[in-house]
Amino acid sequence: MPSYHHRNFVKYAVNADNNAEETNGIVSLGVGGRIRFTKRMALIVDYFYNVSKYRQNNKANPYYNPLAIGLELETGGHVFHLNFTNNGAISENNFIPNTTSNWLDGQFKFGFNISRVFSF
């Protein structure tokens, strides 16, 4: 999933390690997948790599690439999604450029969804 995100307002900032400035536009490459283990269980993975010099090795404002891992369980009529991720936002314009949590430091979030399909 190649992506380009444009933000109208960006606070001026410079990465002191490589002198790269924060920009309005961010290019990212994403990949997502779903692997079924059984008829009723699947693993879901979503990852975005940011192509941004400002975000590379930024010690003053560390950024990390967003990674989400989830488990999907189907129980006949309901589908449960159990999600673990290092980003705290829902929309791409927020979580792709602003992920500041690190999986390796135990900084992840847990979320879940329950869905039900009704047939008439």
C-alpha positions, 0 to 999 in steps of 0.5 A: 500500500504505497501512501502519500499523506499531506498535512496542511499545518506542520510545526517547524522542527529539525532533526539534530542528528541529520539536519532534516526538516519536518515536511508537510508530505509523508510517503509511506509503504504499508503491508497488511495481511490475514492468515487463517489458521482454522475455519474460525481463527485468523492472524491479522498484521498491518505495518507501515514504513515511513520514508522520512529523513526527519523520523530516522534516528530522531533522538529528541522526538523518537518516531516508530513505524506503526505495527498492528497484530490482531487475532480474529475469532469467529463464533458462529454469529459473532466475529471478535477482533483482538488487536495489539498496536503501537499507535494510538490513533484510528485514521492514517493521517494520525497514526502514520506520521505520529507513532511515538510508542515502541513495541520493544519497550512494551509500549503497545495498546490493546483494542477489540471489536465485536461484529455481528451479521444479520440476515433477513 
